[in-house]
């Protein structure tokens, strides 16, 4: 009977932990360093999401990342430039971070997990930049003036995703041992 009780509480524990970590991500989203006039920022919102991915696997990762994306749009006032922008730059970009859940509990792959999540998020932002924001490519970004949508999107999204990726990899590497102890 004891084993049944422990197993029946585990999904509720995971759900509660994921909810708290999503709430922490939303709270952290208010502390950001803006990059450029069009949006993009360096922040730590992905750290709690990567903790979910590492601890609870793919199912909880996708659900949690999607819930964060919805809350980020609603609470953070992140609306983008119309519905396609909201879908790509917020809902899809943060939901794909959930793919990091494929590497759950594999401490040797934590950096790979974070890199994959960040790369997928960057890819969605990059696609958004070359499709939705191509009208802004005649402007200057990081001292480079270009009308090439691919180059513009690469530079613009790289300016904030590269630091976000580096910070996330470093922080998750430092959290590897404490997270392992929480099993």
Secondary structure, DSSP 8 states (H G I E B T S, - for coil): -HHHHHHHHHHHHHHHHHHHHHHHHHHHTTS-EE-SSS--EE-SHHHHHHHHHHHHHHHHHHHHHHHHHHHHHHHTT---SSHHHHIIIIIIHHHGGGGGGGGTT-GGGHHHHHHHHHHHHHHHHHHHHHHTSGGGTTSEETTEE---HHHHHHHHHHHHHHHHHHHHHHHHHHHHHHHHHT-
